[in-house]
Amino acid sequence: MTGARKKSDFLCCGLDIKSYLCPVKINKQEINPLKEYSNYNYFNNMNDKKLMNLAADNIRILAASMVEKANSGHPGGAMGGADFVNVLFSEFLVYDPENPAWEGRDRFFLDPGHMSPMLYSTLALAGKFTLDELKEFRQWGSPTPGHPERDIMRGIENTSGPLGQGHTFAVGAAIAAKFMKARFEEVMNQTIYAYISDGGIQEEISQGAGRIAGALGLDNLIMFYDANDIQLSTETKDVTIEDTAKKYEAWGWKVIKIDGNDADAIRGALNEAKAEAERPTLIIGHTVMGKGARKADGSSYEANCATHGAPLGGDAYVNTIKNLGGNPENPFTVFPEVAELYAKRAAELKSIMAEKYAVKAAWAKANPEKAAKLELFFSGKAPEVNWAAIEQKANVATRAASATVLGALATQVENMVVASADLSNSDKTDGFLKKTHAFKKGDFSGAFFQAGVSELTMACCCIGMALHGGIIPACGTFFVFSDYMKPAVRMAALMEIPVKFIWTHDAFRVGEDGPTHEPVEQEAQIRLMEKLKNHKGHNSMLVLRPADAEETTVAWKLAMDNMSTPTALIFSRQNIVNLPAGNDYSQAAKGAYIVAGSDENPDITLVASGSEVATLVAGAELLRKDGIKLRIVSAPSEGLFRSQAPGYQESIIPADAKVFGLTAGLPVTLEGLVGAHGKVWGLESFGFSAPYKVLDEKLGFTAENVYKQVKAMI
């Protein structure tokens, strides 16, 4: 079904649309009039094309002027994409201007963050930014940074910049929306919009995003591809030869090709995409890079690489603003007709929201338990879990202990979604899967996301779920493959998104798989995120590597309670002997603590995380036979430990103490805890292929070597 419907399409027997609630068939498709009234603008006349072009030109003027004033930025793409965002925001996007965090809103995810001037300018027309704030583009303390940073209250759903991630967040948000709709029916019926550029199409992550969206039949996802054929340093034809439309069609997408600078074509494509009930839609909009731009001599500056990543400059800027109908002396202006257009949209949204809230109120009255659950899901509160009831087997691999916890979470945390990159039976996320079922096209009643072999895509989809809200996502794979995920981890940390990253097979003890699968430097890389502060001054990530099964439960509790940053949970493949009886595992919440059985007034302090703690315990038995007094410290999180009061830190690892550290990663992993006068035994090379017990012997991760190294320090 294509084309815009009219209000009369929803009238029956003389009843007005607002009172006619029965479903009706139009062109053989069943329509719920109230939902359609709320979700579409078919009761409005189409805005005049001349007015729409003027509004797009206004966005172009503002975008180019922001870059010009900052003497930094990317004007060309913003100018080319102005028509699409104008149609979307002035006619289609459904949200509550007075309650931007309303959970049922449509979401717009921008992938090419360098096109931020386009987004800021459009949001300024919608009343979310002032013209003075646009003038402060890319300046210190400004709300208009060079690439957009998530700010729901101002209408920015995601931080974007690294190409490919933004639209993959949208895929995750569309999954989240399907999850919510399966549980909360018509009150969670939003559309997820994404905007992607040639660069995003080229980034490898687009393959994973396209494949997953098509496989899951995300018909609530509409993506606009700004196909302008121009990149920063070349034309796209020099680097891209495939048929993009056929590629997406092969993945199961509906593809619509249009003139991306034609408001009528954009509107028609969006209407057609909204009517699609089986597939995600890709709208390929052929646009003009730097649309309306003119050079210093007055000739066209359109479709030119030079406009991509630099201000237009001098007379070229002046000529461009004049060509677009603006005043170069006063470019930061909203045309009266454009202000009226967006005021009209604000009034429409007020009417739409009144209907939406009425539907929600009626639904909540009929479904009080679901309504309470919906509110809880979007509250951002840590879930309530009966941690005391979780019973762990002794001396098991921490990945197995994690599976036990996940089994409990699957039954107690109804809004948790767990994902795996085709490793669920090995990373033991199947502990969760066994209590639910995986998402399938047309069925989102389960809570498991089988991402296939696509670690970065999986991570970004989980971030998108969290960005959508209402869902607590976790995703698992082997620790060595965290290398694929680091760009997403960084974005999660920057946006303060509480995704739980589950990484198993944590060290060279992967054994026979050899160095390709044995993480060495990965722990040091991830732990750097605990040292990096976010904009609130907090550790940007929580990293936990538990010492045994019981400490794994505590680590998971810390992860689930952490709703302000991402969490890394690093688990072993091999079995680990439990720490000594009487160990107070609750102290793990402080990041590092003294293990039970440690001596008073020790001669030396031994520090480790993960399975190496058990190795220290075994080595201590040998050392005590020589009369050496020892303190053993389990340090699952240096970041948490460094967040404790100085007095506590000193009580655990005194500054003047002799300290020996043992790590299966790079020695630098523990050097911050051991100090300049201590010693770390770590791995300074890639691993080797052999059974893990042989590797322990060959590489010195044994009680005997602990004894030898400590004796040399005493």
Sequence and secondary structure as in RCSB ss.txt:
>XXXX:A:sequence
MTGARKKSDFLCCGLDIKSYLCPVKINKQEINPLKEYSNYNYFNNMNDKKLMNLAADNIRILAASMVEKANSGHP
GGAMGGADFVNVLFSEFLVYDPENPAWEGRDRFFLDPGHMSPMLYSTLALAGKFTLDELKEFRQWGSPTPGHPER
DIMRGIENTSGPLGQGHTFAVGAAIAAKFMKARFEEVMNQTIYAYISDGGIQEEISQGAGRIAGALGLDNLIMFY
DANDIQLSTETKDVTIEDTAKKYEAWGWKVIKIDGNDADAIRGALNEAKAEAERPTLIIGHTVMGKGARKADGSS
YEANCATHGAPLGGDAYVNTIKNLGGNPENPFTVFPEVAELYAKRAAELKSIMAEKYAVKAAWAKANPEKAAKLE
LFFSGKAPEVNWAAIEQKANVATRAASATVLGALATQVENMVVASADLSNSDKTDGFLKKTHAFKKGDFSGAFFQ
AGVSELTMACCCIGMALHGGIIPACGTFFVFSDYMKPAVRMAALMEIPVKFIWTHDAFRVGEDGPTHEPVEQEAQ
IRLMEKLKNHKGHNSMLVLRPADAEETTVAWKLAMDNMSTPTALIFSRQNIVNLPAGNDYSQAAKGAYIVAGSDE
NPDITLVASGSEVATLVAGAELLRKDGIKLRIVSAPSEGLFRSQAPGYQESIIPADAKVFGLTAGLPVTLEGLVG
AHGKVWGLESFGFSAPYKVLDEKLGFTAENVYKQVKAMI
>XXXX:A:secstr
  S   GGGG BTTB TTT  S EEETTEEE HHHHHHH  TTS    HHHHHHHHHHHHHHHHHHHHHHT S H
HHHHHHHHHHHHIIIII    TT TT TT  EEEES GGGHHHHHHHHHHTTSS HHHHHTTT TT SS SS   
BGGGTB     STTHHHHHHHHHHHHHHHHHHHHGGGS   EEEEEEHHHHHSTHHHHHHHHHHHTT TTEEEEE
EE SB SSSBGGGT  S HHHHHHHTT EEEEEETT HHHHHHHHHHHHH SSS EEEEEE  TTTT B TTSSB
  S GGGTSS   HHHHHHHHHHTT  TTS S   HHHHHHHHHHHHHHHHHHHHHHHHHHHHHHH HHHHHHHH
HHTT       GGG    TT BHHHHHHHHHHHHHHH TTEEEEESS TTTSSTHHHHTTS B BTTB  S EEE
  S HHHHHHHHHHHHHHSS EEEEEEEGGGHHHHHHHHHHHHHHT   EEEEES SGGGGGG TTT  SSHHHH
HHHHHHSB TTSSBS EEE  SSHHHHHHHHHHHHH  SS EEEE  SSB     TT  GGGGGGS EE TT  S
S SEEEEE TTHHHHHHHHHHHHHTTT  EEEEE S HHHHHTS HHHHHHHS TTS EEEE SS THHHHHHH 
TTSEEE   S   SS HHHHHHHHT SHHHHHHHHHHH 
